[in-house]
Amino acid sequence: MNILKVGILASGNGTNLQTIIDKSEKKELPVRVVVVISDKPDAYALQRASKHSIPTFVVKPRDFADKVSYEQKMIDILKSHDVELVVLAGFMKILSPHFIGAFRNRIINIHPSLIPAFCGKDFYGMKVHQAVIDSGVKITGATVHFVDENVDAGPIIIQKAIEVKDNDTAETVALKVHQIEHQILPEAIRLFAEGKLKIVGRKVFIEE
């Protein structure tokens, strides 16, 4: 089986990155993380990658004249490592059509809610979970989706739900959602690597 070359964009702690690395090293995923890029030099995701001898790069928007040149730097790095799939694992920047066009239907994102609920430009990190608590919904979850030009609106690959209990807080919901993120993101990557995902309009069909 061919090993898919994956590039990760991450802004934070990198727990999803760690899960992908661990599963690939155990041969549970037919992929290899070949590069990790962050917009934040202090992102712990970079240390996680370095511990596994994975090349890392810090690309900060403020170091570039405009968004296109900033994104082009990331595109160049990813292409220089022959990346076949780009995974956004807690990446806090919204990508423009310029970046998306360079990896059309080859970028996936994990979002900590059941899209189309609690998603879009202003929903990220703990803001999502606090909105879940404030709204009084009884279920939330996580979504893996392809990335297109609209924020958190690309074709959905996998979703998984959790129950929101009366005594839950934004913090306890975040912990529960994180656990299912670590299940469904690797599964989505595996399906992509095995060529089992087919996009038809707004829908993703998973082939047996």
Residue, then its C-alpha position, 0 to 999 in steps of 0.5 A: m500500500n502506498i504511504l500518503k504524505v501528509g502536511i499538518l497546519a497547527s496553531g496550538n497544543g497539537t493533540n490531534l497531530q500527536t494522534i496522527i503521528d502515533k497511529s502512523e508510527k504504529k502502522e494503523l494509518p497508511v500515512r506519514v507526516v512529512v512537515v508541520i507548519s505553524d503561525k505561532p513559534d510557541a505552538y507546542a505542536l512544533q515540539r511534538a513534531s520535532k520529537h519525531s524528527i518531522p521538519t517544522f516551519v514557523v510562517k507568521p502572517r505579519d512577516f509578509a506584505d499580504k495574505v497571498s505571499y504569506e500563504q504562498k510561502m506555506i504552499d511552497i513548503l508543502k509542495s517541496h515536501d510532496v504533500e498529498l493531503v493538508v490537514l488543519a489540526g487546530f489551525m486558527k487562520i482562515l485560508s483564502p481561495h489562493f491556498i485552497g486552489a493549490f490543494r483543491n479537495r486535498i485539505i481537511n479540517i477538524h471542527p469542534s461542533l456538529i456543522p452547520a451548528f456553532c461554526g463559521k468565522d467567529f466560532y473557534g476554540m473555547k468559544v464554540h463550547q461556551a456557545v454550546i453551553d449557553s444555547g442549551v443544546k443536548i448534543t454537540g460533537a465534532t466534524v471532519h470536512f473538506v475545506d472550501e472557500n467558505v468557512d467551516a462549510g466544505p463537504i462533510i466527511i465524518q461527524k460524531a456526537i456527544e451528549v451535553k449533560d446538565n452539569d457540563t461546562a465549556e471545559t468538560v464539553a471540550l474534553k469530551v469533544h477532544q476525545i472524539e476528534h482523536q477518533i474521527l480525524p485519523e479515520a477520515i485521513r485513512l479513508f482519504a489515503e485509501g481512496k474511499l472518499k468521493i465528493v459529489g456536490r455538497k456530499v461526500f460518499i464513502e466507498e466500501 
